[in-house]
C-alpha cells in the first residue's frame, strides 16, 4: 500500500508519497550523516525532494522526518527544506 501525506502551504496542497515497504534510516556518525534506505525508501525520498522542488512550492517549505514518522527506529531526525536564497 502507498501512503500519501498532504501538506498545505500558501493555499497550495502538496502530496508527499510513501512507497509500500519504504525503509529509511538516518545516522549521525559525527563528521558525516548517513542516509540508508531500501529501493522503496529511496524512491520516497526522491519524490519528497521533487515535491519540494516544484515551481509552486514557496521558499521555506519543509518536511520533518523522524523516528516512527517516516524513519526507522533509532534514526536521527531529518528535515528536507527548500531554500531559494543564494
NORGI-V166315 format. One record per residue. RES is the residue in three letters. PHI is phi as a letter, one per 30 degrees, with the letter a starting at -180 (* if undefined). PSI is psi in degrees with one decimal (NA if undefined). NEAR is the number of other ideal C-beta (glycine too) atoms within 8 Angstrom. Layout:
res | phi | psi | near
RES | PHI | PSI | NEAR
RES | PHI | PSI | NEAR
This chain:
res | phi | psi | near
UNK | * | 138.9 | 3
UNK | c | 138.6 | 7
UNK | c | 133.4 | 7
UNK | c | 131.8 | 8
UNK | c | 125.0 | 8
UNK | c | 139.5 | 8
UNK | b | 136.5 | 9
UNK | c | 123.7 | 7
UNK | b | 127.9 | 9
UNK | h | 37.2 | 4
UNK | i | 1.1 | 4
UNK | c | 129.9 | 8
UNK | d | 130.6 | 6
UNK | c | 138.4 | 13
UNK | c | 123.1 | 8
UNK | c | 125.7 | 12
UNK | c | 132.6 | 10
UNK | c | 124.3 | 11
UNK | d | 146.9 | 10
UNK | e | 134.8 | 8
UNK | i | 9.4 | 6
UNK | e | 135.1 | 13
UNK | b | 119.5 | 9
UNK | b | 130.1 | 15
UNK | b | 135.0 | 11
UNK | c | 125.1 | 14
UNK | b | 141.4 | 9
UNK | c | 112.4 | 6
UNK | c | 23.4 | 7
UNK | j | -79.5 | 4
UNK | c | -3.7 | 3
UNK | a | 155.6 | 5
UNK | c | 134.0 | 8
UNK | c | 125.7 | 7
UNK | c | 112.7 | 9
UNK | c | 128.2 | 7
UNK | b | 153.3 | 13
UNK | d | 179.1 | 8
UNK | e | -42.8 | 6
UNK | d | -39.4 | 12
UNK | d | -40.8 | 12
UNK | d | -39.3 | 9
UNK | d | -39.7 | 10
UNK | d | -46.8 | 15
UNK | d | -43.2 | 11
UNK | d | -41.7 | 8
UNK | d | -41.0 | 10
UNK | d | -44.1 | 11
UNK | d | -39.9 | 9
UNK | d | -36.6 | 8
UNK | d | -44.9 | 11
UNK | d | -24.0 | 14
UNK | d | -6.4 | 7
UNK | e | 145.7 | 8
UNK | e | -33.2 | 3
UNK | d | -3.2 | 5
UNK | d | 124.9 | 12
UNK | d | 157.4 | 8
UNK | e | 136.2 | 7
UNK | j | -10.7 | 7
UNK | d | 140.0 | 12
UNK | a | 165.7 | 9
UNK | b | 126.7 | 11
UNK | c | 128.1 | 8
UNK | c | 129.8 | 12
UNK | b | 169.1 | 10
UNK | e | 131.9 | 9
UNK | i | 10.4 | 5
UNK | b | 59.5 | 7
UNK | j | -22.5 | 8
UNK | c | 156.2 | 13
UNK | d | 156.3 | 8
UNK | e | 136.9 | 5
UNK | j | -5.3 | 5
UNK | d | 151.6 | 13
UNK | d | 154.5 | 7
UNK | d | 152.4 | 10
UNK | b | 130.7 | 11
UNK | c | 125.8 | 8
UNK | c | 118.9 | 9
UNK | b | 138.8 | 9
UNK | d | 131.6 | 11
UNK | b | 110.4 | 6
UNK | c | 1.9 | 5
UNK | d | 143.2 | 4
UNK | c | NA | 2
